[in-house]
């Protein structure tokens, strides 16, 4: 007699998922599959087939909980949320294109049709991607909108918002392609802070309950084919947690 590989796998998986299950109980939103797998015997004779039983819970996706439009996010239920700034990519340079320098940039946020509030101001050097700049609870049907602008040479650039009627603010989920007319992940303008959030095919790679907000603050819709239209002048990550 010998230990069945099925039984060994069952024991290993049970040990691993036991920890996962504890973690899942501390959060109402799964971020990875969890569950259990058991075999009817720890030792199985050669040629015998053990009986396996299992139950797996898969993570929900953010679109099950919110409506993600081109520039607005609207919850379908009560959700907790956190907003982080991933990067602020507006730069200026010398006349020959050298000496790139990040300039101050502002991010604003509006909840449920309210006025836009500042949630970030500074250069890319002031960004801490792990820092939550805004959190709270959003009710079903309360639209979440975003915006941004830059400050240079003692004046503000255009404030682009979700409700500006342009494509300068875009909301995307895991697997979406960034809204540029060229492959952003191979473009020379790609900022380092964006690379961890794109996969090898150039698609958005974020968590199942995340929404990423790309903003283009230096170009208009009519300039969308230009290389500078890279939608990374302000990038936010919104993470949701279901209460169910």
C-alpha positions as CSV (number, residue, x, y, z in Angstrom):
1,X,0.0,0.0,0.0
2,X,1.1,3.6,-0.6
3,X,-0.3,7.1,0.0
4,X,-2.5,8.2,-2.9
5,X,-1.3,11.3,-4.8
6,X,-4.9,12.4,-4.8
7,X,-5.0,12.2,-1.0
8,X,-1.7,14.0,-0.7
9,X,-3.0,16.7,-2.9
10,X,-6.2,16.9,-0.9
11,X,-4.3,17.3,2.3
12,X,-2.1,20.0,0.8
13,X,-4.9,21.9,-0.7
14,X,-6.9,21.7,2.5
15,X,-4.0,23.1,4.5
16,X,-3.6,26.0,2.1
17,X,-7.2,26.8,1.7
18,X,-7.8,26.7,5.4
19,X,-5.6,29.7,5.7
20,X,-7.4,31.3,2.7
21,X,-10.7,30.7,4.3
22,X,-9.7,32.5,7.4
23,X,-8.5,35.5,5.4
24,X,-11.8,35.5,3.4
25,X,-13.8,35.6,6.5
26,X,-12.1,38.9,7.4
27,X,-13.1,40.4,4.1
28,X,-16.5,40.3,2.5
29,X,-14.9,40.5,-1.0
30,X,-12.8,37.6,-2.2
31,X,-9.6,38.5,-4.1
32,X,-8.6,34.9,-4.9
33,X,-10.5,31.6,-5.2
34,X,-11.0,29.9,-1.8
35,X,-12.6,26.6,-0.7
36,X,-11.9,23.1,0.4
37,X,-11.0,19.7,-1.1
38,X,-11.3,16.4,0.8
39,X,-10.7,12.7,0.0
40,X,-12.6,9.8,1.6
41,X,-9.4,8.2,2.8
42,X,-5.9,9.2,3.5
43,X,-4.5,6.0,2.1
44,X,-5.8,4.3,-1.1
45,X,-4.9,0.9,-2.4
46,X,-3.2,0.7,-5.9
47,X,-5.9,0.7,-8.6
48,X,-8.6,2.1,-6.3
49,X,-10.2,5.5,-6.9
50,X,-10.7,7.8,-3.9
51,X,-13.9,9.9,-3.6
52,X,-13.1,13.6,-3.8
53,X,-15.4,16.3,-2.7
54,X,-14.7,20.0,-3.1
55,X,-16.3,23.5,-2.9
56,X,-14.7,26.6,-4.5
57,X,-15.8,30.2,-4.2
58,X,-14.5,32.4,-7.0
59,X,-13.9,36.2,-6.7
60,X,-16.6,38.4,-8.0
61,X,-15.7,41.1,-10.6
62,X,-16.2,44.8,-10.0
63,X,-18.8,45.0,-12.9
64,X,-21.1,42.8,-10.8
65,X,-21.2,45.6,-8.3
66,X,-20.8,48.8,-10.2
67,X,-21.7,50.2,-13.7
68,X,-18.4,51.3,-15.3
69,X,-19.1,53.8,-18.0
70,X,-16.5,55.6,-20.2
71,X,-15.9,58.2,-17.5
72,X,-18.2,57.5,-14.5
73,X,-18.6,54.7,-12.0
74,X,-22.1,54.1,-10.5
75,X,-22.6,51.4,-7.7
76,X,-25.4,48.9,-8.0
77,X,-25.4,48.5,-4.2
78,X,-23.9,49.9,-1.0
79,X,-20.1,49.6,-1.2
80,X,-17.0,50.8,0.7
81,X,-14.3,52.4,-1.5
82,X,-10.8,53.6,-1.4
83,X,-9.0,55.9,-3.9
84,X,-5.2,55.9,-4.4
85,X,-3.1,58.0,-6.7
86,X,-0.8,55.8,-8.9
87,X,1.0,58.6,-10.7
88,X,1.0,62.2,-12.0
89,X,2.7,62.3,-15.4
90,X,2.5,65.9,-16.6
91,X,6.0,67.0,-17.5
92,X,7.7,70.0,-19.1
93,X,11.0,70.0,-20.9
94,X,13.6,72.3,-22.5
95,X,13.3,73.5,-26.0
96,X,15.3,70.5,-27.3
97,X,13.1,68.1,-25.4
98,X,15.6,67.4,-22.7
99,X,15.5,68.0,-18.9
100,X,12.0,66.5,-18.4
101,X,10.5,67.8,-15.1
102,X,7.2,66.8,-13.5
103,X,4.9,69.7,-12.8
104,X,2.2,70.0,-10.0
105,X,-1.0,68.2,-10.8
106,X,-4.4,68.2,-9.1
107,X,-6.9,65.3,-8.8
108,X,-10.5,66.0,-7.9
109,X,-13.4,63.7,-7.0
110,X,-17.2,64.1,-6.9
111,X,-19.7,61.8,-5.2
112,X,-23.4,61.6,-5.9
113,X,-23.5,64.8,-8.0
114,X,-21.8,66.9,-5.3
115,X,-19.1,69.5,-5.9
116,X,-15.6,68.3,-6.9
117,X,-13.2,68.1,-4.0
118,X,-9.4,68.0,-4.2
119,X,-8.0,64.6,-3.3
120,X,-4.4,65.2,-4.4
121,X,-2.1,68.0,-5.4
122,X,1.6,67.7,-6.1
123,X,4.2,66.3,-8.6
124,X,4.8,62.7,-9.3
125,X,7.5,62.8,-6.6
126,X,4.7,63.4,-4.0
127,X,2.8,60.3,-5.0
128,X,2.6,57.3,-2.6
129,X,0.7,54.6,-4.5
130,X,-0.2,52.7,-1.3
131,X,-1.7,55.8,0.4
132,X,-5.4,56.1,0.5
133,X,-6.3,59.7,-0.5
134,X,-10.1,59.3,-0.2
135,X,-12.3,56.6,1.3
136,X,-15.9,56.2,2.3
137,X,-19.2,54.4,1.6
138,X,-21.2,54.9,-1.5
139,X,-24.9,54.2,-1.9
140,X,-26.6,52.5,-4.8
141,X,-26.9,54.8,-7.7
142,X,-24.5,57.5,-6.4
143,X,-22.3,58.4,-9.3
144,X,-18.6,58.7,-8.7
145,X,-16.8,61.2,-11.0
146,X,-13.2,62.3,-11.3
147,X,-11.1,65.1,-12.8
148,X,-7.7,66.7,-12.9
149,X,-5.6,69.6,-14.1
150,X,-2.0,70.8,-14.0
151,X,-0.3,74.0,-12.8
152,X,2.5,75.4,-14.8
153,X,4.1,78.9,-15.4
154,X,1.8,80.4,-12.7
155,X,-1.4,79.3,-14.4
156,X,-3.8,76.3,-14.4
157,X,-4.4,74.1,-17.4
158,X,-7.9,73.1,-18.4
159,X,-9.8,71.3,-15.7
160,X,-11.1,68.1,-17.3
161,X,-13.8,66.2,-15.4
162,X,-16.0,63.1,-16.0
163,X,-18.8,65.5,-16.9
164,X,-16.8,67.8,-19.2
165,X,-18.2,66.1,-22.3
166,X,-14.8,65.0,-23.5
167,X,-12.8,61.8,-23.4
168,X,-10.0,63.1,-21.1
169,X,-11.2,61.1,-18.1
170,X,-11.6,57.4,-18.7
171,X,-12.5,54.6,-16.3
172,X,-11.4,51.0,-17.1
173,X,-11.4,47.6,-15.5
174,X,-9.1,44.5,-15.6
175,X,-8.5,43.4,-19.2
176,X,-9.4,46.7,-20.9
177,X,-7.1,48.4,-23.3
178,X,-5.9,51.9,-22.4
179,X,-7.8,54.5,-24.6
180,X,-4.9,55.5,-26.8
181,X,-4.7,55.1,-30.6
182,X,-1.4,53.3,-30.2
183,X,-0.1,50.5,-28.0
184,X,0.7,52.4,-24.7
185,X,2.8,49.6,-23.2
186,X,5.4,49.9,-26.0
187,X,5.2,53.7,-26.4
188,X,8.3,55.7,-25.5
189,X,6.1,58.0,-23.3
190,X,5.1,55.1,-21.0
191,X,5.7,56.1,-17.4
192,X,7.3,53.7,-15.0
193,X,4.4,54.0,-12.6
194,X,2.0,52.6,-15.2
195,X,4.0,49.5,-16.1
196,X,2.9,47.4,-13.1
197,X,-0.7,47.9,-14.1
198,X,-0.4,46.7,-17.8
199,X,0.2,43.1,-18.9
200,X,2.4,41.9,-21.7
201,X,-0.4,42.6,-24.3
202,X,-0.8,46.1,-23.0
203,X,-4.1,45.5,-21.3
204,X,-5.0,46.8,-17.8
205,X,-3.9,44.4,-15.1
206,X,-5.6,45.2,-11.8
207,X,-7.6,43.5,-9.1
208,X,-11.1,42.0,-9.6
209,X,-12.7,44.8,-7.5
210,X,-10.6,47.7,-8.9
211,X,-11.3,50.4,-11.4
212,X,-8.5,52.4,-12.8
213,X,-8.9,56.1,-13.9
214,X,-6.8,57.4,-16.7
215,X,-6.7,61.1,-17.4
216,X,-5.3,63.1,-20.3
217,X,-4.7,66.7,-19.2
218,X,-2.5,68.2,-21.9
219,X,-4.3,67.2,-25.1
220,X,-7.8,67.6,-26.5
221,X,-10.0,64.9,-28.2
222,X,-8.9,66.3,-31.6
223,X,-5.2,65.5,-30.7
224,X,-5.9,61.9,-29.6
225,X,-3.7,60.4,-32.4
226,X,-0.6,62.3,-31.1
227,X,2.0,60.4,-29.1
228,X,1.6,62.9,-26.2
229,X,-2.1,61.7,-25.8
230,X,-1.1,58.9,-23.4
231,X,-3.8,59.2,-20.7
232,X,-1.3,59.0,-17.9
233,X,-1.2,62.6,-16.7
234,X,-3.2,61.5,-13.7
235,X,-3.9,57.9,-12.8
236,X,-6.1,56.8,-9.9
237,X,-7.0,53.4,-8.6
238,X,-10.4,52.9,-7.0
239,X,-10.9,49.7,-4.9
240,X,-14.3,48.6,-3.9
241,X,-15.4,46.2,-1.1
242,X,-18.9,44.7,-1.0
243,X,-20.8,44.6,2.3
244,X,-22.7,41.4,1.4
